[in-house]
Amino acid sequence: MIGTVPVVPPVACFGEPRLTAGLDEFGSLDLAAHEEVHGPIGPLSITALLRLAEDIRITGRGGAGFPFARKLRAVLESARSQQAPPVVVVNATEGEPASWKDKVLLTRAPHLILDGAALAAYALDADEIVIGVADDGVGEGPLAAALRERQMPVDTGIVTVPHRFISGEGGALVRGINGEAHIPPGRKQRASDSGVAGLPTLLSNAETYAQLAVAARLGPYEYAAVGTEQEPGTVLLTVGGAAGRKAVVECPTGTPLADVLALCDVPPGPGVLVGGYHGKWISAEAAARAEVSRAGLAAVGGTLGAGIILPLGEDTCPLGEVAQVVRYLAGESAGQCGPCRLGLPDLARATDLVVSGASTIDVVRSAAGTVKGRGACSHPDGTGRFATSAMEVFAADVTAHTTRDGCGKRVKGVLGLPEAPNVVKRRLAVDWSRCDGHGLCAVVAPEFIRLDDNGFPSFPPTPVPTWLEGGATKAVQMCPALALRLSEE
């Protein structure tokens, strides 16, 4: 990846550290330090691993929260019915730019991830382990160094994928490992039935495997000594946004969210994004009474997702921040289904209209409703959830933008959007002295260009997504008034 390698944030912890144990003392753990801190670990039979996963009620930490024991069983059944050796895949791609917890594990505690993957591979009698990481220059080197230090039970390889939002989707990772395009498949396909090389595949997040390694050492009773009864153990959170001390925080489930925000010096603000860009916004009042767990955040209208916590301060325009992310998400789609190609640009446009004061919440709700449940993956639904929850939480700001001259605050760009200074961005522009409203551009590139109520072209002020550049170029070339142009930044 071209450009400066991002800096991994510091680590903080509530109570006794588990995943982050030893990091204060050693900084990062090589194999010797890892064994000194965590102690030995032995292999487990599939029966023992299943019992452990069920006893600790471990769920995937990549966002969906799917029970790990059910994944194990599904892979085991498929392997037996197909008489084929399974593959273990670790999803450490962390495609969301606001998330850092897996990168902390990759760079500072990689042997925990490898321990968990080795446990799963041994129990399933797998033939291979594949670890997917992003090509952002952060995790691949430390992970490769950790692999050189130890003997894994089966062949273990690293696959890099483009550091894009959708590249971290499970189906996209499997496709990338198989040498295909790093985008979600166009149809639902369970990796447990057919994943890497068509084999039954156990696919889970890096933190999930690290948690498994901790639980195997502690045993189910000690593991459940912290956390809630329904969601025992700890969780890793990435706290960013307006936080004065951005950090990856390990805390027991059930910890008050307010305590986490206070630890990270979060100033007063209008709301907090929980769960990341596919998560939900909650109000400051809801954040004050929320607990860190899936159930605790759901109780106040939020979601834990991949453990991303992004608070806003009073000095930034909430709607402007939201609009930036919606534009980014519209550009990050695979562009392979209608809800992404047509629906997400519409949602970005609707959000921009609210920010400009030219429209109301209902337009955003309508655009989000159009894509709901219709995508080839969860990207349209997640983007719609992000946008509509923002309209509800920041309703007072919507009123200020639609009835006055806005909220009077500037957009500071605090939600962790990536910077890509070496990537050429192309934007559409209109020479209004030439445009006669022929409307041909909207016919040629309907995914990006719409006609307003007066018949003139309208499009988001975002760079043209790469998968729409061909259509935008054609629209420029075919404009009879020569009013359209593509500019580079």
N, C-alpha and C positions, 0 to 999 in steps of 0.2 A: 504494500500500500504506500502510495506517495504521500509525503507530508510528515509532520511531527507526530511521534508516537504519543498518544494520550497518557496523562499521568494518573495512576490509580489513586483513588482517595484514601485517606487514613481510615483506620478501623477503630470502633468503639464497642463497648460491651456492657450489658446489664447483668450483674451477677457473675457466676462462674462461667468462663468461656469454654466453649466446646469446639465448634468449627474454627474459632479464632484463637484457640489455646496456643500459647507459645509465641505468638506473633509479637507481643510486646518485648519479649526477651531476645528472640532470634531475628526478628524482622521478617524473614522468610525461612521456611523449613526445608532444608535438604533432607535426604533420607535418614542420616544419623540423628539430626535434630527432631525429625518427625517421629522416629521410634523412641527417642528419649521422652518426648512430650506425651505421645499417645499410647505407647506400649505396643506389644506384639498383637497380631491378629491372625487367626487361623481360618482355614476354609470352612464353609458350612454346606451341608447337604441341601438339596432343594426343599426338603420338608422343613428343615430348621430355618432356612431363609424365609420361606413362606410364613411360618409361624411368627418369626420376628417381625416381618413387615406388617402382619395383621395385628400383633400385640401392641405395636407402637403407633398403629394407624397412620403410617407414613403415606403422604400424598406427593404428587409431583410438584416441584417448586418452580417450574417454568412458567406458571400462569394458570393452567387449566385445573390443577389440583386433583388429578385423577388418581385413585387409589393404586399404589405401587403393587400391592399383592395381586390385584386383578390383572394388571399388566403381566406380571410373572406367570400367572396361571394361563392366560391367553397364549403367551409365547410357548409355554410348555406343552399345551394341548396341540397347538399347530405343529410344533416340532415332532411330536409323537405321531400325529395323524399323517403328516407329510413324510415322515421318516427322513427328516432333513436337519442338519445341525443349525442351531440358531446363531444370530449375530447380536452382540451387545453394542449399542450406540450411545455415546455420551453427547448430549447436546450442550456444548459450552460456547455456542456462537454468540449468544447475548446480543441479538441484532438491534434491540431498542437502545438508542443512544443515551437515554437517561439511566440505564441500568449498569451497575458495576459489581454486584455481588459475586457473580461467577468469575469475573476477571480477578477479583481479590483472591479467590480460591486458586485459580490457575497460576497466578504469579507468586503467591505467598504460601499456599498450602496444597500444592498439586497432588501430593501423595495421598491425601484423603480421598480425592476423586478417583485416583487409580485404585486405591484399596476397595472402594465400593464397586467399581467396575469389575475388578478381579473376583470379588465375592459372587457377583451375579453370573459371570462367565463360568466359574467353577461349578456353581450349583446347577446351571442349565446345561452343562457340558457343551458350551459354545465353542465354535472354531475360531472366532475372531472378535476383537474389540476395535471399534472405530470411534475416535474422538473428534468431533467437529468443532473447530474454532474459527473465529473471524480473521480476516486478513488485515486487521488493523495494527499488527505489530506488537500487540500487548501480550497475549497468552501463549503463543506457539513456542517461543524460545524456552521459557521456564518449564513448560510441559515436556518438551523434547528432552531437556536436561534431566528432568525427573525420571523419564523412561529409561535413559541411559544408566541411571543409578541402580536399577532394580530388574528383577526377573518377573515378567508377567506370566500368568498361567497359559495364555494363548497369544498368538500373534496380535500385536497392538499397533495401530497406525493412527496418524493424525491427518485429517483432511481440512483444508482451509476453504472457507466460503466467503463471498463478497460481504463486506460489512454493511448490509442493508437491512431494513426493518423486516422484510418478509423472508430473508434468508434464514432466520432463526425458526421459522415455522417447521414443525416436525417433518411434514411431507416434503417441503423444499430441501431440507437437509438430506433426507434419504435420496431424493433425486440428484442432488449434488454429488453425493458419495457414489452414486451409480453412473456418474459421468454425464448426466443430463443437465438441463438448465436449472439454475438455483431458484426455482419458483415453485409455489405449491402446485400439486397435481390438480387437474381440472375436475377430478371426481374424488369422492371420499374413498380412502383405501387404508385399512388398518395395517400398521407396520407389523403387528403381531402375526398377521396372515402372510403378508408379502412385503418385505422391506428391502434391505440391502441385498442385491443380486437375486431378488425374488425369494429370499429366505425369511423364515420367521425372525422378527427383529424386536429386541427389547430396547425401546427408545425412551430415554428419560433425561432430565436436566442434570447438570453438573452438581448443583447443591444437593439434589436428591441422593445421588450416589455418595456424596460426602457424609450426609446424614446417616445413610445406611452403615457406613464404616464406623461412625461414632457409636451407633446403636449396637453394632455387633460386639464392640468392646465393652460397653456399659451393661448390656443386657436390658430387657424390656422394663424391668422395675426401676432401675436407676435412671434409665433414659426418661421415663415418665415422672420422675421426681420433680421436674420443673414443667411449667406450661399448664395448659388446661386439660381436663379429663378427656375431652373429645379430640383435642389437637395437642398432644403432649410434645415436649421438647422445645427447641429454640427455632428461630427463623432469622434469616439474614434480610436486612432492609437496606436499600439505597436511599439515603436522604439527601436531597438536593434542593433545587428551586431557590427560594430566598433564604435558605439556611445559612447562618453565619459560619457554621462549622460543618461543611459537607462531609459525609462519612458513610461508610458501610457499617451498620450497627447490628450486632447479634443480641437478640433479647429473647427471653422466654415468651411463648404465646401467652396471651392474657395481660401482657404489660400495657399500661395505659398509653395510648398514642401521645397524649399530652406530655408524658415523661420523656418520650423519644424526641419530640419536638423541642422540649426545653434543653435536653442534652446537646442538641445540635444548634442551639442559639437561634431558633426560628422566631422572627419578630411577629407581632400581631398582623393579621391579614384577613382577607375576605373568604379564603377557602383553601382547601388542600386537595391535590390530585392524588388519589390512592390507586395503586394497581398499574400505573403507567399510562401510556398513550392509548391503550385499549381498556383502561380502567374507568373510574368515575370520579367526579368532583364531589366533595362533601363540604358543607359549610364549616366555618370556624367553630360554631356551637356544637356541631356533630363531632368534629375532631376532638373537642374538649372532653367528650364523654365516651369516645370510642376505645376499644381494646384491640391490640394487635393480634388478630387471628382471622381466619376466614369468616367464622360466625360473628365475631365481634365487629368487624367492619361491615358485614352485610346488614347487621342490625341497625346501622346508621345510614344505610343506603349506599355504602361503598363496596369495595372488593379488594382483597389482598393481592390478587394477581401474582406477579413476579416479585412482589415486595418493594415496589418503587413508591416513594413518598415525596411529593413535590409541592411544598407549600408556596403560596404567594404572599408577598408583603403588601403593605398599604400603598406603596409608592409606584406600583405598576398597574397598567390597564389590563384587567383580567381578560376582557374580550379580545384585545389585541394579541395577547399571549396565546389564547386559544386558537385564534385564526391562523397564526403562524404554524401551529402544529397540525391543524387540519389541512392546510396547504401541503405541508411536508408529507402527511400520510397519503394524500391524494396522489402525489408524485411518486410515492414508494410502492404503489400497487404493482402487481404483475401485468396488469392490463389485458388479462386473458378472459375476463367475463364482463357482462354488461354492467353489473353493479359497480365494478371498479372503473371500467372505461368511461362510463357515462355518469354513474351515480355519485362517485366521490368528487369529481370536479364540480358537479352541481352542489354538493354539500359544502365544498370549499367556497363556492360562489355565494351560497346562501349565508354562510357565516360572515363573509366579507361585507355583505349587504347590511347585516345587523350592526357590524362595527361602524360602518359608514353612516348609520342612522336611517338608511333607505328602506329597511324592512323590519319585520318582527320575528319573534321566536317561532311562530307558526311555520314560517318558510323553512327554518332549520329542521323542525320536527318533520315536516313533510318530506324533505330531501332525505333525512335519515330513515324515515319509514319506507321509502321507495327501495332502499338497498337491504333492509332488514331480512335476514334469513334466506337471501338469494345468491350469496356469493359462493365461489368455488372454494373459499376458505373463510376464516373468521375475520379477515381484515375489514370488510365493509361494516359488519356488525360492530366490531370494536371501535372503529372510527365514529360511527353514528352514536354509540354510547358515550364516547368522550364528548362529542359536540353537544348532544342534547342535555347531558347532566350539567354541563357548563351553563347552558341557557337557564336552567332551573336555579342553580346556586347563585348565579350572578344576575338575577332578574332585575335588581335595582340598577345595575350598570347598563342593562339593556334599555331600561326606561330612560336613563340619562343620555344614552346615545341616540335614541329615537325621538326624544322630545326636546332635547337641548343640544348643545354643541359637543356632546361627548362627556366623558367622566373627568377630563382635564388631566389625566395621567398619561405618561409616555409608556411605550412598550420597550421593556428592557431585555427581552430575550432570555429569561431565566429558567426555561423549562428543559434545558439540556439538548437543544437541537444541535446536530453536528455541523461543524464548519468544514467546508471542502474548498479551500482556496485554490487548489490546483485543477479543479474540475470546471470546465467551461459550461456556463449556464446560458441558455438561450431564451429570450423572452419575446413574446409577440408585442407589437406596438402598431398603432393606427395613426396615420396622418389624416386627421379629421378634416383638413382643408380639401382632401381628395375624395374621402369616402362618401359615396352616394347611396349607401344602404342597399346594394344589389342583393346581398344575402348569400352569395355563392360560397363564401368562406365557411358559413355554418353548415352548408351541405357537404363540403369537402372534408371538413374536420369537425364533425358534430360532437366528438368526445370532449373537445376543449372550447369550442366557440359556439355561443348561443346568440340569438337575436333578441334585443330588448323590446320593450313595448312599442318603440318607434321604428323597429326594423333594422337597427344598427347593431354591429357586432359587440358582444360582451364576453369577457373571459377573465379568469382569476389573474391577479397581479403576481402570480407565482411563475418561476421558470417552467418552460414546457417540459413535461416528463419525457424521458428518453424514448419511451415506447410510442409517443405521440409526435415526435419530431418530424417523421415522414409526412404525416397529415398536415402539420403546420406549414412545412416547407411547400407542400403542394398548394395549400390555400394561398400562400404568398405569391406563388408563381401564376396562379389562375385568377387573381384579383383583377377584374377588368379596369379598375380605376387606379391600379398600382398604389393602393392606399395602405396595404399591409406590409410589414417588414419584420424580419427576425434579427434581433440585436444580440451580440455576445457580451458577456460580462467578464 
